[in-house]
Amino acid sequence: MESVKIALAKGRLAEDAVKMLESIGIKFKDYSPKSRKLIFVDDSEKIKLVFVKSADVPVYVEKGAVDMGVVGKDILMENKADVYEILNLNMGKCKMCVAGFNEYEFNTNKKLIVGTKYPNTAKNYFNKKGILSEVIKLGGSVELAPILGLSDVIVDIVETGRTLKENGLVVLEEMYDISARLIVNKVSLKTKSQNIERIIEGLESIV
């Protein structure tokens, strides 16, 4: 029987996903969050976990290198992948927000400068609102952008809001609810339907 490969992003989301799989009877005795191994096989040797960077999960799934993946909705929105989004796993919950200085007021007559790790999502959001924007893609601490005058506002993921607060920024607008999603390769769903559907049904029952 061909194994089902599941891509997970390293970090807390992966740990939660492994716990979820274990609760439906898929156990990985050699898995440890501290391990530097990138592939783990479950005890029945039918399922493989593959650890990749979160932004790469949809790519591996779309191209068929793996059959399934667990990834944040923010990544799916930013990098449109041709995959089936099957299930909201209701973990890794946070919000995508527009943030800036408390006194900032949106002016529709002026181009809005936005600093973000999510340029496509930000651009689409402001286009829909009819706000002309220039989006600057940043890789690191986006909070610095308004502080140093690089941008008017930022678009970022907010969990507790503590980082914003410590840097003198506030949430100006909540854009989207974000959580982890289960995605599946379109061909795999046909060719490995029995095994994949068993995993989906198991996860559905606990979500």
C-alpha positions as CSV (number, residue, x, y, z in Angstrom):
1,M,0.0,0.0,0.0
2,E,1.4,3.4,-1.0
3,S,2.0,5.7,1.9
4,V,0.2,9.0,2.4
5,K,2.6,11.9,2.8
6,I,1.5,14.9,4.9
7,A,3.5,18.2,4.8
8,L,3.6,20.2,8.1
9,A,5.3,23.5,8.8
10,K,7.8,23.3,11.6
11,G,6.8,24.9,14.9
12,R,3.8,25.0,17.1
13,L,1.3,24.2,14.4
14,A,3.2,21.0,13.6
15,E,3.1,19.9,17.3
16,D,-0.7,20.6,17.4
17,A,-1.2,18.7,14.1
18,V,0.8,15.7,15.4
19,K,-1.4,15.6,18.6
20,M,-4.5,15.7,16.4
21,L,-3.3,12.8,14.3
22,E,-2.3,10.8,17.4
23,S,-5.8,11.4,18.8
24,I,-7.3,9.6,15.7
25,G,-4.9,6.7,16.1
26,I,-2.0,7.8,13.8
27,K,1.1,7.6,16.1
28,F,4.7,8.5,15.4
29,K,6.8,6.9,18.1
30,D,10.1,8.4,16.8
31,Y,8.7,12.0,16.5
32,S,10.1,14.7,18.7
33,P,9.7,18.5,18.2
34,K,13.4,18.7,19.0
35,S,14.5,16.3,16.3
36,R,16.2,17.7,13.2
37,K,14.8,14.9,11.0
38,L,12.6,16.1,8.2
39,I,10.6,12.9,7.5
40,F,8.8,10.7,10.1
41,V,6.9,7.4,9.4
42,D,4.0,6.4,11.6
43,D,3.9,3.1,13.5
44,S,1.8,1.4,10.8
45,E,4.3,2.6,8.1
46,K,1.4,3.9,6.0
47,I,1.7,7.6,6.7
48,K,4.7,9.9,6.4
49,L,5.1,13.4,7.9
50,V,7.3,15.7,5.9
51,F,8.5,18.9,7.6
52,V,8.9,22.0,5.3
53,K,8.7,25.8,5.7
54,S,5.1,27.0,6.0
55,A,5.2,29.0,2.8
56,D,6.3,25.8,1.0
57,V,3.4,23.6,2.2
58,P,1.0,24.5,-0.6
59,V,3.7,24.1,-3.2
60,Y,4.6,20.6,-2.1
61,V,0.9,19.7,-2.0
62,E,0.0,21.3,-5.4
63,K,3.0,19.6,-7.2
64,G,2.2,16.2,-5.7
65,A,5.4,15.8,-3.8
66,V,3.1,15.2,-0.8
67,D,-0.6,14.3,-0.7
68,M,-1.9,16.5,2.1
69,G,-0.7,19.4,4.1
70,V,-1.6,21.5,7.2
71,V,-1.1,25.3,6.6
72,G,-2.4,28.7,7.8
73,K,-5.1,30.3,5.8
74,D,-2.8,33.4,5.5
75,I,-0.4,31.4,3.4
76,L,-3.2,30.0,1.2
77,M,-4.6,33.5,0.6
78,E,-1.2,35.0,-0.2
79,N,0.0,32.2,-2.5
80,K,-2.9,30.9,-4.5
81,A,-2.3,27.1,-4.9
82,D,-4.3,24.7,-7.0
83,V,-5.3,22.4,-4.1
84,Y,-8.4,21.3,-2.4
85,E,-9.0,23.2,0.9
86,I,-10.8,20.5,2.8
87,L,-11.1,21.4,6.5
88,N,-10.7,24.2,8.9
89,L,-8.8,22.6,11.8
90,N,-9.6,25.4,14.2
91,M,-6.1,25.7,15.5
92,G,-3.4,28.4,15.2
93,K,-6.2,30.9,15.4
94,C,-5.3,34.6,14.9
95,K,-6.4,37.5,12.8
96,M,-5.0,39.4,9.9
97,C,-5.2,43.1,10.6
98,V,-4.3,46.5,9.4
99,A,-2.3,48.2,12.2
100,G,-0.7,51.6,12.7
101,F,-0.5,54.5,15.0
102,N,-3.7,55.1,17.1
103,E,-4.3,58.6,15.5
104,Y,-3.9,57.4,11.9
105,E,-6.9,58.2,9.7
106,F,-7.5,56.7,6.3
107,N,-7.5,59.4,3.5
108,T,-9.1,58.1,0.3
109,N,-7.5,61.1,-1.6
110,K,-4.0,60.0,-0.8
111,K,-2.1,56.8,-1.7
112,L,-1.8,54.5,1.3
113,I,1.7,53.1,1.9
114,V,1.5,49.6,3.4
115,G,4.3,47.5,4.8
116,T,3.6,43.7,4.9
117,K,4.8,40.1,4.5
118,Y,1.5,39.6,2.6
119,P,1.6,41.9,-0.4
120,N,-1.0,40.1,-2.6
121,T,-3.5,39.8,0.2
122,A,-3.0,43.5,1.3
123,K,-3.2,44.8,-2.3
124,N,-6.5,42.9,-2.9
125,Y,-8.0,44.0,0.4
126,F,-7.4,47.7,-0.3
127,N,-8.4,47.4,-4.0
128,K,-11.8,46.0,-2.9
129,K,-12.2,49.0,-0.5
130,G,-11.4,51.4,-3.3
131,I,-8.2,52.6,-1.5
132,L,-5.2,53.3,-3.7
133,S,-2.2,51.6,-2.1
134,E,1.5,51.1,-2.6
135,V,2.5,47.8,-1.0
136,I,6.1,47.3,0.3
137,K,7.0,43.6,0.8
138,L,9.0,43.1,4.0
139,G,10.5,39.9,5.4
140,G,11.2,40.9,9.0
141,S,9.7,42.9,11.8
142,V,7.0,44.8,9.9
143,E,6.2,46.9,13.1
144,L,9.3,49.0,12.2
145,A,7.8,50.3,9.0
146,P,5.4,53.0,10.4
147,I,7.8,53.8,13.2
148,L,10.6,54.7,10.8
149,G,8.2,56.3,8.3
150,L,8.6,53.6,5.6
151,S,4.8,53.0,5.5
152,D,1.6,54.5,6.8
153,V,0.2,51.2,8.1
154,I,1.1,47.5,8.2
155,V,-0.8,44.4,7.4
156,D,0.1,41.5,9.7
157,I,-1.0,38.5,11.7
158,V,-2.1,39.5,15.2
159,E,-2.4,36.9,17.9
160,T,-2.4,38.7,21.3
161,G,-1.5,42.2,20.1
162,R,1.4,42.5,22.5
163,T,4.1,43.1,19.9
164,L,2.0,46.0,18.4
165,K,1.4,47.5,21.9
166,E,5.1,47.3,22.9
167,N,5.9,49.2,19.7
168,G,3.2,51.9,20.1
169,L,0.9,50.5,17.4
170,V,-2.8,49.4,17.5
171,V,-5.1,47.4,15.3
172,L,-6.9,49.8,13.0
173,E,-9.0,47.2,11.2
174,E,-9.5,43.5,11.4
175,M,-9.4,41.9,8.0
176,Y,-9.6,38.1,8.2
177,D,-9.9,35.3,10.7
178,I,-6.9,33.0,10.2
179,S,-6.5,29.3,11.3
180,A,-4.9,26.1,10.1
181,R,-6.4,24.3,7.1
182,L,-6.1,20.8,5.8
183,I,-5.3,20.8,2.1
184,V,-5.2,17.9,-0.3
185,N,-3.5,17.3,-3.7
186,K,-6.2,17.0,-6.4
187,V,-4.8,13.9,-8.0
188,S,-4.0,12.2,-4.7
189,L,-7.7,12.5,-3.6
190,K,-8.6,10.3,-6.5
191,T,-5.7,7.8,-6.5
192,K,-5.4,7.4,-2.7
193,S,-9.0,8.2,-1.9
194,Q,-9.5,5.5,0.7
195,N,-6.5,6.3,2.9
196,I,-7.0,10.1,2.5
197,E,-10.7,10.1,3.3
198,R,-10.1,8.0,6.4
199,I,-7.7,10.7,7.7
200,I,-10.2,13.5,6.7
201,E,-13.1,11.7,8.4
202,G,-11.0,11.1,11.5
203,L,-10.0,14.8,11.7
204,E,-13.6,16.0,11.0
205,S,-14.8,13.9,13.9
206,I,-12.5,15.8,16.4
207,V,-12.7,19.3,14.9
